[in-house]
């Protein structure tokens, strides 16, 4: 039933860098990177990251700041912290060797049920099912599994797999199976768009043969989207002796643990926002500022960027110029980030 699918996957996607010259360590890194990030994005960063950290020991020996810098472009930086934490624990408790049993894997901080299953199935080609959003969607459609999308559906898929009610014909080759199902969900069996005429599984797909390929997985009625807030931020580049002024974000702030240049709220539709101090006056310095748009969570951000001297900064952005609401720039100092690196950030 799945031979055509696996053959299609191997013919088209065996070139992905984490599938070439495989190792359990590479599988581990790739699976963390691929969580909530597209294959196309990870392809652009994987080889570079592995060249910097060619082994688990190299990654464990790196500082958190170094890891976050080298993770740039992949987003969701908490994953980088979890990856480093897991590597340190494996180095300390398992002599740098990734455990090969699922009960040992799930005990490691930063490794959850999905990643442990991926390390068993994809990393070792043993019997396991790494149920991510793609597998959840694809298997619910192939077998017509009617649980609501989310944890209940994922648990039902794992339970049916454990009871050998689905995929019962498989005795081996679980790496190819898991990767093929992931590829199918990414390419032909997407959330809101399907290409059943091209899909190698359409003949055996319950959802397709029912005449409504999108009927699974079942979803609750969508909630009304929450309001998006307009936010204007001032970003200040202060240069001194080849360095750039920066402060380290705390655990309650966006991008916690990373360094950021002094940033202030000029205006915000969300009056409860406490990520940055609020300017009580709008310096004329911003009339010729460089502007660019970004977004994070529910905020649509207009960033106004200026580069000024330390003297200008102290004059225009002293404590009297803004209201502290969460950030503590009094503890700020000149970070080791170079001007070149800072230019890449903005």
C-alpha positions as CSV (number, residue, x, y, z in Angstrom):
1,X,0.0,0.0,0.0
2,X,2.8,2.4,0.8
3,X,5.5,1.2,-1.6
4,X,4.7,3.8,-4.2
5,X,4.7,6.6,-1.6
6,X,8.1,5.6,-0.2
7,X,9.6,5.2,-3.7
8,X,8.3,8.7,-4.6
9,X,9.8,10.2,-1.5
10,X,13.2,8.6,-2.0
11,X,13.3,9.6,-5.6
12,X,12.5,13.3,-4.9
13,X,13.8,14.2,-1.5
14,X,16.8,12.0,-0.6
15,X,19.0,15.0,-1.4
16,X,17.9,16.9,1.7
17,X,21.1,17.6,3.6
18,X,20.0,15.8,6.8
19,X,19.2,12.7,4.7
20,X,22.7,12.6,3.2
21,X,25.5,10.9,5.2
22,X,23.1,10.4,8.0
23,X,23.9,10.3,11.7
24,X,21.8,10.2,14.8
25,X,23.2,13.6,15.8
26,X,22.3,15.2,12.4
27,X,18.8,13.7,12.7
28,X,18.5,15.3,16.1
29,X,19.5,18.7,14.9
30,X,17.3,18.6,11.8
31,X,14.2,17.5,13.7
32,X,14.6,20.4,16.2
33,X,15.1,22.8,13.3
34,X,12.1,21.5,11.3
35,X,9.7,22.1,14.2
36,X,7.5,25.1,13.2
37,X,9.9,25.9,10.3
38,X,9.7,25.1,6.6
39,X,12.0,22.6,4.9
40,X,13.1,25.4,2.5
41,X,14.3,27.6,5.4
42,X,16.1,24.7,7.2
43,X,17.9,23.7,3.9
44,X,19.4,27.2,3.8
45,X,20.9,26.9,7.3
46,X,21.5,23.2,8.1
47,X,24.9,22.6,6.5
48,X,26.2,25.9,7.9
49,X,25.1,25.0,11.4
50,X,26.6,21.5,11.2
51,X,29.9,22.9,9.9
52,X,30.0,25.1,13.1
53,X,28.9,22.2,15.4
54,X,30.0,19.0,13.7
55,X,29.4,16.9,16.8
56,X,27.1,16.8,19.8
57,X,30.2,17.6,22.0
58,X,30.9,20.7,20.0
59,X,27.4,22.0,20.4
60,X,27.3,21.2,24.1
61,X,30.6,23.1,24.6
62,X,29.1,26.3,23.0
63,X,27.7,29.2,25.0
64,X,24.0,30.0,24.8
65,X,24.8,33.3,23.1
66,X,26.9,31.6,20.4
67,X,24.1,29.1,19.7
68,X,21.5,31.9,19.4
69,X,23.8,33.8,17.0
70,X,24.3,30.8,14.8
71,X,20.6,29.9,14.9
72,X,19.8,33.2,13.3
73,X,17.3,32.9,10.4
74,X,15.6,29.8,11.8
75,X,13.3,31.7,14.3
76,X,11.7,30.3,17.5
77,X,14.9,30.6,19.4
78,X,13.7,28.6,22.4
79,X,14.4,25.5,20.2
80,X,18.1,26.4,20.1
81,X,18.2,26.7,23.8
82,X,16.4,23.3,24.2
83,X,18.8,21.7,21.7
84,X,21.9,23.0,23.6
85,X,20.4,22.0,27.0
86,X,19.7,18.4,25.7
87,X,23.2,18.1,24.2
88,X,24.8,19.2,27.5
89,X,22.7,16.6,29.4
90,X,23.6,13.9,26.9
91,X,27.3,14.9,27.2
92,X,27.2,14.8,31.0
93,X,24.9,11.8,31.7
94,X,25.4,9.6,28.6
95,X,29.1,10.3,27.7
96,X,28.0,12.3,24.6
97,X,26.2,9.3,23.1
98,X,22.5,9.9,22.2
99,X,20.4,7.2,23.9
100,X,18.7,4.7,21.6
101,X,15.8,3.8,23.8
102,X,12.7,5.9,23.9
103,X,12.3,5.7,27.7
104,X,15.8,7.2,28.1
105,X,15.3,9.8,25.4
106,X,12.1,11.3,27.0
107,X,14.0,11.8,30.3
108,X,16.3,14.3,28.6
109,X,15.4,17.9,29.0
110,X,14.5,19.5,25.7
111,X,13.4,16.2,24.1
112,X,9.7,15.5,24.0
113,X,7.6,12.6,22.7
114,X,7.8,13.8,19.1
115,X,11.6,14.2,18.9
116,X,12.2,10.9,20.8
117,X,10.0,9.1,18.3
118,X,11.8,10.8,15.4
119,X,15.2,9.7,16.8
120,X,13.9,6.1,17.0
121,X,12.2,5.9,13.6
122,X,14.2,8.3,11.4
123,X,17.4,8.3,13.3
124,X,17.6,4.5,13.9
125,X,15.1,3.1,11.4
126,X,13.2,1.3,14.2
127,X,9.5,0.9,14.8
128,X,8.1,4.3,15.9
129,X,5.8,7.0,14.5
130,X,6.8,10.6,14.7
131,X,3.4,12.2,14.7
132,X,3.9,15.9,13.7
133,X,1.2,18.1,12.0
134,X,2.0,16.4,8.6
135,X,1.5,12.9,9.9
136,X,-1.5,13.8,11.8
137,X,-3.2,15.3,8.7
138,X,-2.1,12.6,6.3
139,X,-2.9,9.6,8.4
140,X,-6.3,11.0,9.4
141,X,-7.1,11.4,5.7
142,X,-5.8,8.0,4.6
143,X,-7.6,6.1,7.3
144,X,-10.5,8.4,8.0
145,X,-9.7,8.9,11.7
146,X,-12.4,11.1,13.1
147,X,-10.9,12.6,16.3
148,X,-10.7,16.4,16.4
149,X,-7.5,17.8,15.2
150,X,-4.9,18.3,17.9
151,X,-3.6,16.3,20.9
152,X,-6.6,13.8,20.9
153,X,-6.1,13.0,17.2
154,X,-2.4,12.6,17.6
155,X,-2.9,10.3,20.6
156,X,-5.4,8.2,18.7
157,X,-3.0,7.8,15.8
158,X,-0.2,6.7,18.1
159,X,-2.6,4.3,19.9
160,X,-3.9,2.8,16.7
161,X,-0.3,2.4,15.5
162,X,0.7,0.7,18.8
163,X,-2.3,-1.6,18.5
164,X,-1.3,-2.3,14.9
165,X,-4.6,-1.2,13.6
166,X,-2.9,1.2,11.1
167,X,0.3,0.6,9.2
168,X,0.1,-3.0,10.3
169,X,1.8,-4.2,7.1
170,X,5.1,-2.6,8.2
171,X,7.6,-4.7,9.9
172,X,10.7,-2.6,9.0
173,X,11.7,0.5,7.1
174,X,10.2,3.0,9.5
175,X,12.6,5.7,8.5
176,X,11.4,5.7,4.9
177,X,7.8,5.5,6.0
178,X,8.0,8.5,8.4
179,X,9.9,10.6,5.9
180,X,7.5,9.7,3.1
181,X,4.5,10.7,5.1
182,X,6.1,14.0,6.1
183,X,7.0,14.7,2.4
184,X,3.4,13.9,1.4
185,X,1.9,16.3,3.9
186,X,4.3,19.0,2.9
187,X,3.9,18.6,-0.9
188,X,0.5,17.1,-1.9
189,X,-1.6,16.7,1.2
190,X,-1.5,20.2,2.7
191,X,-3.8,21.7,5.2
192,X,-6.1,23.7,2.9
193,X,-5.0,22.5,-0.5
194,X,-4.6,19.0,-1.9
195,X,-3.3,17.6,-5.2
196,X,-4.9,14.2,-5.1
197,X,-4.4,13.7,-8.9
198,X,-0.6,13.7,-8.2
199,X,-0.7,11.9,-4.8
200,X,0.8,8.4,-4.8
201,X,-1.7,7.4,-2.1
202,X,-5.0,8.6,-3.6
203,X,-6.2,5.1,-4.6
204,X,-6.0,3.9,-1.0
205,X,-7.1,7.2,0.7
206,X,-10.3,7.1,2.7
207,X,-10.8,10.9,2.5
208,X,-10.2,11.0,-1.3
209,X,-12.5,8.1,-2.0
210,X,-15.2,9.7,0.1
211,X,-15.3,12.6,-2.4
212,X,-14.2,15.2,0.1
213,X,-10.5,15.2,0.5
214,X,-10.5,18.0,3.0
215,X,-13.0,16.5,5.4
216,X,-10.2,15.2,7.6
217,X,-8.8,16.1,10.1
218,X,-12.0,17.4,11.7
219,X,-11.6,20.8,13.3
220,X,-13.5,22.9,15.8
221,X,-15.2,26.1,14.4
222,X,-12.6,28.8,14.1
223,X,-12.5,31.5,16.7
224,X,-12.7,35.1,15.6
225,X,-9.2,36.4,15.1
226,X,-8.0,38.5,18.0
227,X,-7.1,42.1,17.2
228,X,-3.8,42.9,15.7
229,X,-2.1,46.0,17.2
230,X,-0.2,48.7,15.4
231,X,3.1,49.4,17.1
232,X,5.8,52.0,16.3
233,X,9.3,51.4,17.8
234,X,12.4,53.5,17.9
235,X,15.6,51.5,17.3
236,X,18.8,53.3,18.3
237,X,22.2,52.4,17.1
238,X,24.9,53.9,19.3
239,X,28.5,53.2,18.2
240,X,31.6,53.5,20.3
241,X,35.1,52.1,19.6
242,X,33.9,49.6,17.0
243,X,31.1,48.3,19.2
244,X,27.3,48.8,19.4
245,X,25.3,49.5,22.5
246,X,23.1,46.6,23.5
247,X,21.3,45.0,26.4
248,X,20.4,41.4,27.1
249,X,16.7,40.6,27.0
250,X,15.3,39.0,30.1
251,X,13.1,35.9,30.4
252,X,9.8,37.8,30.1
253,X,10.7,39.7,27.0
254,X,10.5,38.8,23.3
255,X,13.7,37.0,22.1
256,X,14.8,36.4,25.7
257,X,18.5,35.9,26.2
258,X,19.5,37.8,23.1
259,X,21.0,41.2,22.8
260,X,19.1,44.1,21.4
261,X,19.9,47.7,20.6
262,X,18.1,50.3,22.7
263,X,14.5,50.2,21.7
264,X,11.6,52.5,22.7
265,X,7.8,52.6,22.1
266,X,6.8,55.7,20.1
267,X,3.1,54.6,19.9
268,X,1.1,51.5,20.5
269,X,-2.5,50.6,20.1
270,X,-2.0,48.1,23.0
271,X,-1.7,50.2,26.1
272,X,-0.8,47.2,28.2
273,X,2.4,46.4,26.2
274,X,5.5,46.4,28.6
275,X,8.2,45.1,26.3
276,X,10.0,48.4,26.0
277,X,10.1,51.8,27.7
278,X,7.7,54.4,26.3
279,X,9.0,57.7,25.0
280,X,7.2,60.6,26.7
281,X,8.4,62.9,23.9
282,X,9.1,62.3,20.2
283,X,12.6,63.6,19.4
284,X,13.1,65.3,16.1
285,X,15.9,62.8,15.5
286,X,13.3,60.5,13.9
287,X,12.2,62.8,11.1
288,X,14.8,61.2,8.7
289,X,14.9,57.8,10.3
290,X,15.1,54.6,8.2
291,X,11.8,52.7,8.4
292,X,11.0,49.0,7.9
293,X,8.1,46.8,8.8
294,X,8.1,43.6,10.9
295,X,5.6,41.6,13.0
296,X,5.6,39.4,16.1
297,X,2.7,37.6,17.7
298,X,-0.3,40.1,17.4
299,X,1.8,43.2,16.7
300,X,2.4,44.9,13.3
301,X,5.5,46.9,13.9
302,X,6.9,50.0,12.2
303,X,10.6,50.3,13.1
304,X,12.3,53.7,13.0
305,X,16.1,53.3,13.0
306,X,18.6,56.0,13.7
307,X,22.4,55.9,14.3
308,X,23.6,58.5,16.8
309,X,26.6,59.1,19.1
310,X,26.8,58.2,22.8
311,X,26.6,61.8,23.7
312,X,23.4,62.3,21.6
313,X,21.9,59.2,23.1
314,X,22.5,60.3,26.7
315,X,21.1,63.8,25.8
316,X,17.9,62.6,24.0
317,X,17.2,59.3,25.8
318,X,18.0,60.0,29.4
319,X,15.7,58.7,32.1
320,X,13.6,61.8,31.9
321,X,12.9,61.0,28.2
322,X,11.0,57.8,28.7
323,X,9.0,55.8,31.2
324,X,10.4,52.5,32.4
325,X,7.8,49.7,31.8
326,X,9.7,46.4,32.0
327,X,13.0,47.1,30.4
328,X,16.0,48.2,32.5
329,X,18.4,50.1,30.2
330,X,20.3,51.3,33.3
331,X,22.0,47.9,33.3
332,X,22.9,48.2,29.6
333,X,26.5,48.2,28.5
334,X,28.4,47.9,25.2
335,X,28.0,44.4,24.0
336,X,30.7,42.5,22.1
337,X,28.6,42.5,19.0
338,X,30.4,44.1,16.1
339,X,29.0,46.9,14.0
340,X,29.1,44.5,11.0
341,X,27.0,41.9,12.9
342,X,24.5,44.6,14.0
343,X,24.0,45.8,10.4
344,X,23.0,42.3,9.5
345,X,20.4,42.3,12.2
346,X,18.6,45.3,10.9
